[in-house]
Amino acid sequence: MEMQKTMYYQPAPPLPATLLVIDCTCKPRLIPLRGSMTFGRLYNGELCNITVQSAIVGRHHGEFVYDDSEGVYYYIDNNSLNGTFINGTKLEKYNERGSRAFRLTDGDILRVDRKTLDRPHPEAVIMIYCTSVRFDESWRIFDTQQLVNITIGRGENNVIRLTDLAASREHAVLRRSPGGWTLFDNNSQNGVSVNGRGVQGSAHVSDHDVIKLGNTTIIVFGNVLIFNNPKEVTGNLAVQIVRKTVDFGRKTLLSNIRFQVDSGDFVLILGGSGAGKTTLVKAILGDGKAEGRIILNGQNLYENFKSMKSQIGLVPQFLTLRLNDTVKNTLMDIADIKLDRKNYSKEDKLRRINEIMDKVGITKLQNHLIGQLSGGQKKKVSVAYQLVGFQKVFICDEPDSGLDAASRTQQMEILREIANNDKIVMVISHEPDDAVNVETGESLFTKVVVIAKSAKDNAGHLAYFGDTQGALEHFGVKKLQDIMIEINPPYEGGKGLADVYIDKYQMMQRRPHYE
């Protein structure tokens, strides 16, 4: 008789997240979050995990709490004397323990300061929560005391010259003004934001404000600017749709859709006819805004559409490469389309395609004709073709439509490889079970989003979000495409169980967590 073993719950390891911390020492520090950690003032005998030098920070000021059930971090202010501001709003006391837990997303700005943020305390502290910062990035401190105009961009004549290829050659200007600075966007390709809000033309910038342009973060801290020398930022996409309506609000198409995906995710979107798949895609693209937020790397797409529209886009159904052209010329052609001539010289474009060829592993093939390449080499060129621009999220509406089984698998392998390059790829497909690793038979998808149309309000709701194995178990099926049979109405050949699975998923989300 076999001995029965007691199985203990083992939480998943915390997802990688980082705090950029700046206190009165004016030296930026990158602190990795490794599960729940405490935050407070550096003081003899105190053992907070994250400490700062500041007289206005409490000994046990706050806590970063990791929720392993959702893989997210929350912040709680421990009813500190001076409190904590997040994105400009002070956390209010909730109970005797502290504030209500605030769910953190990439780019959130935490600040301990005076009540009037436009008149910072000399010992104020800024912390930026990041899931896209790399530890091999360098941070620089630039003294502004003798300057009135500070030009920023990649061009050699700028006062602050960036190596960030996502920045324009003459991206922006900071001009000193009474009470702070004025930031001007020089009609840049990817725009500028201050404290997460897009700049339309110009904006006032105060001490301790955070400026984002391209992949670069600039923090105004007294008489200095602190900025990074970034590599290409990875993606983190949070979809938070309260509802999407038409006919002046009389008809609801989508309701209560909330999920988050990360760089490297290959996401399948499933849903019956009229459930709202295309409506969801349009909302994520910003083409048909919904009530709610689409957050990419800490910035709201709807508030920063100019600077973000090039980061989320549709992918053509199937890329046909010209067989009589070289790999290098093929990539240069797409660089001419995706990289604006005003902001990118020929040398810039060559530098970008050289980076991509090296990343994908096709540098040695650059002078080969496409027609001379093997099938696997052509796939790599197709991946490089999509990576030339600075798009972080790729959305594909039925990219396998009209293709035979072998071509469907090939197309999905290309899209999976794009995701492997620190991108997010989201796909609507009616043949999801063809997207498999030909050697292992495992699904290429890392996440599944299922939208089902409720009979209660005739709107699309989230019936499932999670990994592929969890999707099969949730719906009790052996194939992904069989999920449609479960949720489609009888007149479309289904079992009509949409509301059963919507309710089942909502019950899963109601388990206790930090909110």
C-alpha positions in Angstrom: 0.0 0.0 0.0 1.5 3.3 -1.0 2.0 5.9 1.7 -0.1 9.0 1.2 2.0 12.2 1.0 0.8 15.5 2.3 1.1 18.2 -0.4 2.0 21.6 0.8 1.2 24.8 -1.1 4.3 26.3 -2.7 3.8 29.8 -4.0 5.3 30.8 -7.3 8.5 32.8 -7.0 7.9 36.6 -7.2 7.9 38.1 -10.6 10.9 40.5 -11.3 10.2 44.0 -10.2 12.5 46.9 -9.3 12.4 50.1 -7.3 14.3 53.1 -8.6 15.0 55.0 -5.3 16.3 58.6 -5.0 16.7 60.3 -1.6 18.5 63.4 -0.4 21.9 61.8 -1.4 20.8 62.4 -5.0 22.2 59.0 -6.0 19.8 56.7 -7.9 19.6 53.2 -6.6 18.0 50.2 -8.2 16.6 47.9 -5.6 15.1 44.5 -6.7 11.8 43.5 -5.0 12.0 39.9 -3.9 8.6 39.3 -2.4 7.1 41.4 0.4 9.5 44.1 1.7 9.3 46.9 4.3 10.2 50.5 3.6 11.5 53.1 6.1 14.1 55.6 7.3 17.7 54.5 7.9 17.8 54.4 11.7 20.0 52.6 14.2 18.4 49.3 15.2 15.6 49.4 12.5 15.6 46.5 10.1 13.5 47.7 7.1 14.3 45.9 3.8 14.4 49.2 1.9 15.9 52.2 3.7 16.4 55.8 2.7 18.2 58.8 4.2 15.3 61.3 5.0 14.0 62.9 8.1 10.5 63.0 6.7 10.3 59.2 6.2 9.0 57.1 9.1 11.0 54.3 10.6 8.3 51.8 9.3 6.8 54.0 6.7 5.2 51.5 4.3 5.2 48.0 2.9 5.5 46.4 -0.5 3.3 43.3 -0.4 3.6 40.6 -3.0 0.4 38.7 -3.9 1.5 35.4 -5.4 -2.1 34.5 -6.4 -2.0 37.2 -9.1 1.7 37.8 -9.4 1.4 41.5 -8.5 2.8 43.9 -6.0 0.8 46.2 -3.7 1.9 49.2 -1.6 0.5 50.0 1.9 1.3 53.2 3.8 1.5 52.3 7.5 -0.4 55.5 8.6 3.0 57.4 8.5 3.2 61.0 9.6 3.9 62.4 6.2 2.1 59.7 4.1 2.9 58.4 0.6 1.8 59.9 -2.7 1.3 57.6 -5.6 1.1 59.3 -9.0 0.3 62.6 -7.3 -2.5 61.3 -5.0 -1.9 60.8 -1.3 -3.0 57.4 0.1 -5.7 57.9 2.8 -5.9 56.0 6.1 -8.1 52.9 5.7 -7.9 51.2 9.1 -5.6 51.1 12.2 -3.0 49.2 10.2 -2.6 51.6 7.3 -3.9 52.7 4.0 -5.9 50.6 1.5 -3.5 48.5 -0.6 -2.6 50.1 -3.9 -2.0 47.7 -6.8 1.3 48.8 -8.5 1.9 48.8 -12.3 5.0 49.6 -14.2 6.0 53.3 -14.0 4.0 54.2 -10.9 5.7 57.1 -9.0 5.7 56.8 -5.2 6.7 60.0 -3.3 7.2 61.1 0.3 7.0 64.8 0.4 5.1 67.9 1.7 1.4 68.2 1.1 2.0 70.7 -1.7 4.0 68.7 -4.3 4.9 71.8 -6.3 7.1 73.0 -3.3 9.2 69.8 -2.5 10.8 69.2 0.8 14.7 69.1 0.6 14.6 65.5 2.0 11.7 64.3 -0.2 12.0 60.7 -1.5 11.0 59.4 -5.0 10.5 55.8 -5.8 9.5 54.5 -9.3 8.1 51.0 -9.5 9.5 49.3 -12.6 9.1 45.9 -14.3 10.9 47.0 -17.5 14.2 48.5 -16.1 17.3 46.5 -16.7 20.1 46.3 -14.1 22.8 46.9 -16.7 21.5 50.3 -17.5 23.7 53.3 -16.4 22.2 56.4 -14.7 23.7 59.8 -15.1 23.4 63.1 -13.1 23.4 66.3 -15.1 23.9 69.7 -13.4 21.5 72.4 -14.7 22.4 75.4 -12.5 24.1 77.4 -15.3 21.6 76.6 -18.1 18.4 78.2 -19.3 17.7 75.9 -22.3 18.4 72.2 -22.3 17.9 70.4 -25.6 17.3 66.7 -25.4 17.6 64.1 -28.2 19.9 61.8 -30.2 21.5 64.5 -32.3 25.1 65.5 -31.6 24.2 69.2 -30.9 21.9 68.4 -28.0 22.9 69.5 -24.4 21.7 66.1 -23.2 22.6 63.6 -26.0 20.8 60.3 -25.7 21.8 56.9 -27.2 18.1 55.8 -27.0 17.1 55.0 -30.6 13.4 55.4 -29.6 14.2 59.1 -29.0 14.1 61.6 -31.9 17.2 63.5 -33.0 15.8 66.7 -31.5 13.2 65.3 -29.2 12.4 68.0 -26.6 13.6 71.2 -24.9 13.5 72.1 -21.2 13.4 75.9 -20.7 13.9 77.4 -17.3 10.9 79.5 -16.1 9.9 81.1 -12.8 9.0 78.3 -10.4 10.4 75.4 -12.5 10.8 74.5 -16.1 8.7 74.4 -19.3 9.0 71.3 -21.4 8.5 71.6 -25.2 7.9 68.6 -27.4 9.6 69.2 -30.8 7.0 67.3 -32.7 8.9 64.1 -31.8 7.9 60.7 -33.3 7.2 59.0 -29.9 6.1 62.0 -27.9 6.8 63.1 -24.2 5.0 62.6 -20.9 5.3 64.2 -17.5 4.2 62.1 -14.5 2.5 59.7 -16.9 0.4 62.3 -18.8 1.2 63.1 -22.4 2.5 66.5 -23.3 0.6 68.3 -26.1 3.0 71.0 -27.2 4.4 72.1 -23.9 3.9 71.5 -20.1 5.1 73.0 -16.9 7.6 70.8 -15.0 8.2 71.1 -11.3 11.0 69.8 -9.1 10.7 66.0 -8.5 8.6 65.5 -11.7 9.3 62.5 -13.9 9.7 62.9 -17.7 9.4 60.0 -20.1 10.6 60.1 -23.7 11.2 57.0 -25.8 12.8 54.5 -23.4 14.4 57.3 -21.3 13.3 58.4 -17.9 14.4 61.9 -16.7 13.8 62.9 -13.1 14.0 66.6 -12.0 15.7 66.6 -8.6 16.7 70.1 -7.4 19.4 71.5 -9.6 20.1 68.2 -11.4 18.5 66.0 -13.9 18.9 62.2 -13.3 18.4 60.1 -16.4 19.2 56.6 -17.7 21.0 55.3 -20.7 18.5 52.7 -21.6 18.3 49.6 -23.6 15.0 48.8 -25.4 12.3 48.6 -22.8 10.3 45.4 -22.5 6.5 45.3 -22.5 3.9 45.1 -19.7 0.3 45.5 -20.8 -2.6 45.8 -18.4 -6.1 45.8 -19.9 -8.7 47.4 -17.5 -12.0 47.8 -19.4 -15.1 48.7 -17.2 -17.4 48.7 -20.3 -17.4 49.5 -24.0 -20.7 50.9 -25.3 -22.2 52.1 -28.6 -25.4 53.9 -29.6 -24.7 56.7 -27.0 -24.3 54.2 -24.2 -27.5 52.3 -24.9 -25.8 49.1 -25.9 -22.9 47.5 -24.0 -20.4 45.4 -26.1 -17.9 44.6 -23.4 -18.1 44.6 -19.6 -15.6 44.1 -16.8 -12.5 42.9 -18.8 -9.4 42.9 -16.8 -6.1 41.1 -17.3 -2.3 41.7 -17.5 0.3 40.2 -19.9 4.1 40.6 -19.9 6.9 40.7 -22.4 7.4 37.2 -23.9 3.7 36.3 -23.7 2.0 34.8 -26.8 -1.7 35.4 -26.1 -4.6 33.6 -27.7 -7.9 35.5 -27.8 -11.0 33.2 -28.1 -14.6 34.2 -28.3 -17.8 33.3 -30.2 -19.3 35.4 -32.9 -20.4 38.7 -31.5 -18.7 38.1 -28.2 -16.5 41.2 -28.6 -13.1 39.9 -29.8 -12.7 42.6 -32.4 -14.1 45.2 -30.1 -11.4 44.2 -27.5 -8.7 44.5 -30.1 -9.8 47.9 -31.2 -9.9 49.1 -27.5 -6.4 47.9 -27.0 -5.2 49.6 -30.2 -6.9 52.8 -29.1 -9.2 52.7 -32.1 -12.5 52.8 -30.4 -11.8 53.8 -26.8 -13.5 52.0 -23.9 -14.4 53.2 -20.5 -11.3 52.1 -18.5 -7.6 52.1 -19.1 -5.0 50.4 -21.3 -1.7 50.6 -19.5 1.6 49.9 -21.3 4.8 50.2 -19.3 3.0 52.4 -16.8 1.4 54.8 -19.3 -2.2 55.1 -20.2 -2.7 54.7 -23.9 -5.8 56.8 -24.0 -4.0 59.7 -22.3 -0.8 59.4 -24.2 -2.0 58.2 -27.6 0.5 60.2 -29.7 3.6 58.8 -27.9 2.2 55.2 -27.7 0.4 54.6 -30.9 3.5 53.3 -32.6 4.1 50.8 -29.7 0.9 48.8 -30.3 -0.2 47.8 -33.8 -1.7 45.2 -36.1 0.4 42.7 -37.9 -0.4 41.8 -41.6 -1.9 38.3 -42.1 1.1 36.8 -43.8 4.4 38.3 -44.7 5.6 37.6 -48.3 9.3 38.3 -48.7 10.8 39.3 -52.1 12.9 36.4 -53.1 15.2 38.4 -55.3 16.2 41.0 -52.6 18.9 40.7 -50.0 18.1 40.4 -46.3 19.7 43.8 -45.5 17.8 45.6 -48.3 14.5 43.9 -47.1 15.1 45.2 -43.6 16.2 48.6 -44.8 12.9 48.9 -46.8 10.8 48.4 -43.7 13.1 50.8 -41.7 12.3 53.5 -44.3 8.6 52.9 -43.6 8.6 52.6 -39.8 11.4 55.1 -38.9 10.5 58.6 -39.8 13.1 60.3 -42.1 12.8 63.5 -40.0 14.0 61.7 -36.8 16.2 58.9 -38.2 19.1 59.3 -40.6 20.3 56.5 -42.9 23.1 55.8 -40.3 20.4 55.5 -37.6 18.4 53.0 -39.6 21.5 50.9 -40.4 22.4 50.9 -36.7 18.9 49.7 -35.9 18.8 46.9 -38.5 22.3 45.8 -37.4 21.0 45.6 -33.8 18.0 43.5 -34.9 20.0 41.2 -37.2 22.5 40.5 -34.3 19.6 39.9 -31.9 17.8 37.4 -34.2 21.1 35.8 -35.4 21.1 36.6 -39.1 24.0 39.0 -39.4 26.0 36.6 -41.5 23.0 36.3 -43.9 22.6 40.0 -44.6 24.0 39.9 -48.1 22.2 36.7 -49.1 19.2 36.8 -51.4 15.9 35.7 -49.7 15.5 33.0 -52.3 18.7 31.4 -51.2 17.7 31.0 -47.6 16.3 27.8 -45.9 12.8 27.8 -44.4 14.2 28.4 -40.9 16.3 31.3 -42.1 13.3 32.9 -43.8 11.4 32.7 -40.6 14.1 34.6 -38.8 14.1 37.3 -41.4 10.3 37.5 -41.0 10.8 38.0 -37.3 13.5 40.7 -37.8 11.2 42.4 -40.3 8.6 43.0 -37.5 11.2 44.0 -34.9 12.7 46.9 -36.8 10.2 49.4 -35.4 9.8 50.0 -31.7 6.5 48.2 -31.4 6.1 46.4 -28.1 2.6 44.8 -28.6 1.7 43.0 -31.8 -2.0 42.2 -32.4 -3.0 39.7 -35.1 -6.6 39.3 -36.2 -6.9 35.8 -37.7 -3.3 35.7 -39.1 -3.9 32.0 -40.0 -7.1 32.6 -42.0 -7.2 30.9 -45.4 -3.9 29.0 -44.8 -3.3 25.3 -44.9 -2.3 23.5 -41.7 1.4 23.6 -42.4 1.3 27.3 -43.2 -0.8 28.0 -40.1 1.8 26.3 -37.9 4.7 28.2 -39.6 2.9 31.6 -39.2 2.3 30.9 -35.5 6.0 29.9 -35.0 7.0 33.2 -36.4 4.7 35.1 -34.1 5.9 33.0 -31.1 9.5 33.9 -32.0 8.5 37.6 -32.1 7.2 37.2 -28.5 10.4 35.5 -27.5 12.2 38.8 -28.3 10.7 40.6 -25.3 7.5 41.5 -27.1 3.8 40.8 -26.4 1.9 39.1 -29.3 -1.9 38.7 -29.1 -3.7 36.6 -31.7 -7.4 35.9 -32.6 -7.5 32.5 -34.1 -10.2 29.9 -35.1 -7.6 27.1 -35.4 -5.6 27.5 -32.1 -4.7 23.9 -31.8 -2.4 24.2 -34.9 -0.2 26.5 -32.9 2.0 23.8 -31.4 5.7 23.0 -31.1 6.2 20.4 -33.8 8.7 18.5 -31.7 6.9 18.4 -28.3 3.3 18.9 -29.4 2.9 21.6 -26.7 0.9 24.7 -27.4 2.9 27.8 -28.4 0.5 30.1 -26.5 1.5 31.2 -23.0 -1.8 32.9 -22.1 -5.5 32.5 -23.1 -8.2 35.2 -23.0 -11.7 33.9 -23.4 -14.6 36.4 -24.1 -18.1 35.0 -23.8 -21.4 36.7 -24.5 -23.7 36.7 -21.5 -27.4 36.1 -22.0 -28.0 38.4 -18.9 -26.9 41.6 -20.6 -25.9 40.5 -24.1 -22.4 41.8 -23.5 -19.0 40.2 -23.7 -17.5 39.2 -20.4 -14.2 37.6 -19.4 -14.8 33.8 -19.0 -11.2 32.9 -18.5 -7.7 34.3 -18.4 -4.6 32.2 -17.6 -2.3 29.6 -19.1 -3.3 27.1 -21.7 -3.5 24.1 -19.4 -5.6 26.0 -17.0 -8.0 26.9 -19.9 -8.5 23.3 -20.8 -9.2 22.4 -17.2 -11.5 25.4 -16.6 -13.7 24.4 -19.6 -13.3 20.6 -19.2 -12.1 20.1 -22.8 -9.1 18.5 -24.5 -8.6 21.0 -27.3 -8.6 24.8 -27.2 -11.0 25.1 -30.1 -13.5 23.0 -28.1 -13.9 25.8 -25.7 -16.1 27.5 -28.4 -18.5 24.5 -28.2 -18.9 25.1 -24.5 -19.7 28.9 -24.7 -21.4 29.3 -28.1 -25.2 29.3 -28.1 -27.1 26.2 -29.4 -28.0 28.0 -32.7 -24.3 28.2 -33.4 -23.7 24.5 -32.6 -22.7 25.2 -29.0 -23.9 24.1 -25.5 -24.9 27.6 -24.5 -22.9 27.6 -21.2 -21.4 31.1 -21.5 -22.8 32.4 -18.2 -21.8 29.2 -16.4 -18.2 29.9 -17.2 -18.4 33.6 -16.7 -19.8 33.1 -13.2 -17.2 30.3 -12.5 -14.3 32.7 -13.5 -15.8 35.6 -11.4 -16.0 33.3 -8.4 -12.3 32.4 -8.9 -11.4 36.2 -8.8 -13.3 36.8 -5.6 -10.9 34.8 -3.5 -9.2 37.0 -0.8 -6.4 39.1 -2.1 -4.9 42.6 -1.6 -7.2 45.2 -3.2 
